[in-house]
Amino acid sequence: MRYRSSKLTVDAIITKNDKILLIKRRRKPFKDFWALPGGFVNYGEKVEDAVIREVLEETSLECRIEKLLGVYSDPNRDPRGHTVSIVYHLKIIKGEPRGNDDACDAKFFNVKDIPSLPLAFDHKKIINDYLKSERC
């Protein structure tokens, strides 16, 4: 019997004042949609290293992890198949955001503007969960 496995991904919430950093996706799925920076964890890579790497690749920002925000595992969250994402809140150490690699743009959005944006995957839910956790 052959077993199917889910894929492991990471996503980052990076904030500045009342703004959240989003990247504009360069590739399918969700090409030209806004998303949290993140991506797949490489085989043999720690998830903590993966989120730092993905953010640097997509936004040119050097960051450090502040805290774990949650794990998102809805089998339908990614049209490419079942992915499980570990989401972290990161703090910027150095740099200014600019789109790079899989991202054609990277910029901060006011949290009030995010509900009107076309967001990829389940990132609207992740952002809403983050905002709820910060209000408590």
C-alpha positions in Angstrom: 0.0 0.0 0.0 1.3 3.5 -0.9 0.9 6.2 1.6 0.2 9.8 0.6 1.9 12.5 2.7 1.1 16.2 3.1 3.8 18.8 2.2 5.2 21.1 4.9 5.2 24.9 4.4 6.0 28.0 6.5 4.4 31.5 6.4 5.4 34.7 8.1 3.6 37.6 9.6 5.8 40.7 9.6 4.4 43.8 11.0 5.3 47.5 11.1 3.1 49.9 13.1 -0.5 48.9 12.0 0.7 47.3 8.8 1.4 43.7 7.6 3.9 42.8 4.9 2.5 41.0 1.9 4.1 39.7 -1.3 2.5 39.7 -4.8 2.9 36.1 -6.1 4.8 35.8 -9.4 3.7 32.2 -10.1 0.6 29.9 -10.1 -1.3 29.1 -8.1 -2.7 32.5 -7.2 -0.5 34.4 -9.6 -0.8 38.2 -9.0 -2.6 37.6 -5.7 -1.2 39.0 -2.4 0.1 36.5 0.1 2.1 36.2 3.3 5.8 35.5 2.5 6.6 31.9 2.9 7.0 28.6 1.1 8.0 25.0 1.2 10.4 23.5 3.8 13.3 21.7 2.1 14.1 18.1 3.1 16.5 18.2 6.1 15.7 21.8 6.9 14.3 23.0 10.2 11.1 25.0 9.9 12.6 27.9 11.8 15.4 28.1 9.2 12.9 27.7 6.3 10.8 30.7 7.3 13.9 32.9 7.7 15.1 31.7 4.3 11.8 32.1 2.5 11.3 35.7 3.8 14.8 36.6 2.7 14.3 35.1 -0.7 11.0 36.7 -1.3 11.4 40.1 0.4 15.1 40.7 0.8 14.5 41.3 4.5 16.7 39.7 7.2 14.4 38.8 10.1 14.3 36.8 13.3 11.5 34.8 14.8 9.5 36.5 17.5 6.9 33.7 18.2 5.0 30.8 16.8 1.5 31.9 15.7 -0.1 28.6 14.7 -0.4 25.6 12.4 -2.8 25.5 9.5 -3.7 22.1 8.0 -7.0 22.3 6.1 -6.5 19.8 3.3 -8.1 22.2 0.9 -5.9 25.3 1.7 -3.7 24.8 -1.4 -4.9 23.7 -4.8 -1.6 21.8 -5.4 -2.4 19.3 -2.7 -2.5 19.0 1.1 -0.1 21.3 2.7 0.5 22.1 6.4 1.8 25.5 7.2 3.6 26.6 10.3 3.1 30.3 10.8 5.5 32.6 12.7 5.6 36.2 13.6 8.9 37.7 12.5 10.7 40.9 13.4 12.8 42.8 10.8 16.5 43.0 11.6 17.7 44.6 8.4 16.6 45.7 5.0 13.7 47.3 3.1 11.1 45.1 1.5 11.2 44.4 -2.2 9.8 41.6 -4.3 12.3 38.9 -5.3 12.4 35.3 -6.3 8.7 34.0 -6.3 7.4 37.5 -5.5 7.1 40.4 -8.0 6.3 42.9 -5.2 6.5 43.2 -1.5 4.9 46.0 0.6 3.2 46.8 3.8 -0.6 47.1 3.9 -2.7 48.8 6.6 -4.7 46.1 8.4 -7.9 48.0 7.5 -7.2 47.5 3.8 -6.5 43.8 3.9 -10.1 42.6 3.8 -10.5 44.2 0.3 -7.4 42.5 -1.2 -7.4 39.3 -3.2 -5.3 37.0 -0.9 -3.9 33.6 -1.8 -4.5 30.3 0.0 -6.0 30.8 3.5 -4.0 33.9 4.3 -7.0 36.0 5.1 -7.9 33.5 7.9 -4.3 33.5 9.1 -4.2 37.3 9.2 -7.6 37.5 11.0 -6.4 34.9 13.6 -3.2 37.0 14.1 -5.2 40.2 14.6 -7.6 38.5 17.1 -4.6 37.2 19.1 -3.1 40.7 19.2 -6.3 42.3 20.5 -6.5 39.9 23.6 
